[in-house]
Amino acid sequence: MNQWQWLQIIWAAGVLILAVGALTSYRLNWRTSIRYALIWAGIFLAVTLFIDIVK
């Protein structure tokens, strides 16, 4: 793992934090919020793995 991959992981974590923060502003219940957060995490994981495979 090189220095740029760590940067991508940090960036993805930051974006996920922003997405979770935006979802909390809708005042959804915890179950829905966790489900949406896991969906976003899956999307970012899939995109990251796809980019890694293509390289």
N, C-alpha and C positions, 0 to 999 in steps of 0.2 A: 504494500500500500504506500503510495507516494504522498507528497505533501498536498497535492491538489485533490486527492480523494478525501482526505480529512476535511478539506474546505467544503467539499460538496456535502459531506455528512453534517457538518455544522450548519450550513445553509439550509439543508432540508429540515433539520431540527428547529431552526428559527422560524421557518415558514409554517411548520406544524404548530408551533406555539402561537403564532399569529392567527392561524385558522381556528384553533381551540379558543383563543381569546374572543374572536369574532362570534363564535357559536355561543359563548357564555352570555354575550350581550342580548341574545334572543330569549334568555331565561328559560331554556328547555330543561326538562327533568334530566337527572344524571344518566339514566339508561340511554336516552336518545343522544345525549352529548357524547357519551363514551362510544356508542355505535358509530356516530359520525366521525369521531376522532380516529377510530380504527379503520374506517373506510378511507379517510385521507392518508393515513399511514400506509395502507396497502397500495394506494395509487402511487405515492412517492416511492415506495419500495419497488413496485413494478417498473416504473420509469427508470429508476436508478439501475436496476438489474438489466433492463433492456439496453441502456446506454453502455453498460459494462460489457455486455455480450457483443454488441456491434463493434466496439473497439477491438 
